[in-house]
């Protein structure tokens, strides 16, 4: 889904959703092969070492590393959050720490759950992609803006639906999006106003620029196409 | 007067099905005979609040919003933004003369404020 959206070609002069850097970072993060510092396995490892140290104040990191059949500097880096634990190590160490196969399986599964911040960013990317695609492909938005600027306009979703030939729900979904994207205002006295009463092609172009601007406020970087397909 | 919770709003990707489900389970009545075609819910009781159903895009999640009554929508937005909220739908007049706005709280949860005419 993410890589597909990043590959999407929006056509001439239209923004592309997300940068290649974002795609690379998110795709890498979603296929984590190493245990994240701060994961529950990481904490378990630390707790086990602390428990041994409590039982025997002379117990060393070197002794714990030997027990785990690893290098003490590696273990030190792991404890300091400078190094991640390979999932293959997790299985071996889990066994040495007398974890049940079910426990180990849970810790392995945790490594495949995207980090909360990555998941949140993926969701933002998804939402902005949806907004941009809707603007680019559903001309209900432009039709509403066009009608709002026309004589005899009635601020009534049922009337608009009849004029455009779509359902009232389709009008209202598009209306919400126009309001979210600040492409339409409904002011006092119920007056619908848009600064984008322009031809359809121009509307799409400017509306997509607006999506890009608002996405940027969320820290989502949109870029115009460059090279042969841009103008 | 305070700022009471005035209304709940269900955002649904299948608003007709949502209306049918809640009507069947709770005996609510739904009336969309108004300029926005808004599915107004009457719970059939004077206790609690009334609500409505608004269509959500197909790719969106279904969720429920609460709307709080305020005297000054713009003033409330300024206060909320200063405390970390994000404005989603700017102040918008309603056909009945009221006004609403929708924000995300600092945890990303959607909520609305409304000035009833």
Contacts between the chains, C-beta under 8 A, distances in Angstrom:
chain1	res1	chain2	res2	distance
A	120	B	108	7.9
A	126	B	59	7.7
A	130	B	57	6.5
A	130	B	59	4.6
A	130	B	60	7.4
A	134	B	57	6.7
A	155	B	35	6.6
A	155	B	95	6.8
A	156	B	35	4.3
A	156	B	36	7.7
A	156	B	95	7.9
A	157	B	35	6.7
A	157	B	36	4.9
A	157	B	37	4.6
A	158	B	35	7.2
A	158	B	37	5.3
A	161	B	37	7.6
A	168	B	32	7.6
A	168	B	37	3.8
A	169	B	15	6.1
A	169	B	37	7.6
A	169	B	55	4.0
A	170	B	55	8.0
A	171	B	37	7.7
A	172	B	36	6.7
A	172	B	37	6.6
A	172	B	38	7.9
A	172	B	54	6.6
A	172	B	55	5.2
A	173	B	55	5.1
A	173	B	56	7.1
A	173	B	57	5.4
A	176	B	54	7.4
A	176	B	89	7.2
A	177	B	57	7.5
A	179	B	89	4.9
A	179	B	90	7.0
A	179	B	92	5.9
A	180	B	88	6.0
A	180	B	89	5.9
A	182	B	90	6.7
A	185	B	90	7.2
A	185	B	92	7.4
A	186	B	92	4.7
A	186	B	93	5.0
A	187	B	93	5.9
A	188	B	93	5.6
A	189	B	93	7.1
A	190	B	93	5.3
A	190	B	94	7.8
A	190	B	95	5.8
A	190	B	97	7.9
A	191	B	93	7.8
